[in-house]
Structure formats: structure tokens, C-alpha cells
Amino acid sequence: QVQLVESGGGLVQAGGSLRLSCAASGIIFKINVMGWYRQAPGKQRELVATITSGTSTNYADSVKGRFTISRDNAGSTMYLQMSSLKPEDTAVYYCNAEVVSTALLTYNFWGQGTQVTVSS
């Protein structure tokens, strides 16, 4: 079984910064794409950013230039550096990973979420 554990959320004033982490553990052959998603109250979950195993990145227009996604050399820990935070960034942030098992089957996993609150 694979687990994704997020950390780093919290309360920050507008204009501030936070760094989220997502650590994957378990029996993993390879992790393909990892990504951050967020869900604000009353809204649907939306893509924030993704990063491939080759470290190609993709960002939602709303966070371009403010957020940076990255992965460690082992590829099992992902980060989201968030700067110039705005109240509209307030949401629960979820980690997602496309994991290839040792049987070469592909599965999609979600973390439990971490709350980010930006005060005005």
C-alpha cells in the first residue's frame, strides 16, 4: 500500500509564503506524475500544479509566477513553494501521485490534505 503524507500547511497573512511537502512511502517501483490540487469551501477540487518524473512542470494560470513545484532527487517527495499568497489561495491542498507498482500496474493515490488559510 502506498501512502502520501502532506505537511506544511497553516495560517499566513496575505503576501506571505508557505512551503508544502508531500512524502510518498510504500512499495513503489516508480512515481510518474505528482501534483498538487486544492479545494476551497463550496468549490470543486482544482489543479494547482503538476510535475513529471522528468521534472516537467505545469501550473494553473492563477498560481503562475507565485508557486513553484519541485521533487527531490529520489522522486518520492514533492514540494510546493507558495509565495505572494492571496486570500483566494485559501483551501485544503491535496497531494496526488501516479504510482507504478512492482507488478508494473499504475495506480492513483491521494493524500489526506493540508489546510492553507491566507488572511487579508
C-alpha angles and dihedrals in degrees: 000000000000124000129196115199121191126200140166103067123133147118119311136165121249110278092030132115139239134180120214124199131198120192121194121206137173137063102333130163095184141341114222115182122006123189149174121231130178138203124199121198111284093007136100122258110268137194116258103173142329135204128194128216086260088055096247108153138208128190138193110248090242093064103034111127092015105060129051124196121201143161132215122248092264089054094226100100123061129192137199116200107198120193135171088026119199130202088249089064088070108120145106107281118214130197118220130189136183103216128193112209127216086260087059093246118139122230134176120224135187132204123228094256135246125232120239116188122184116193122207 
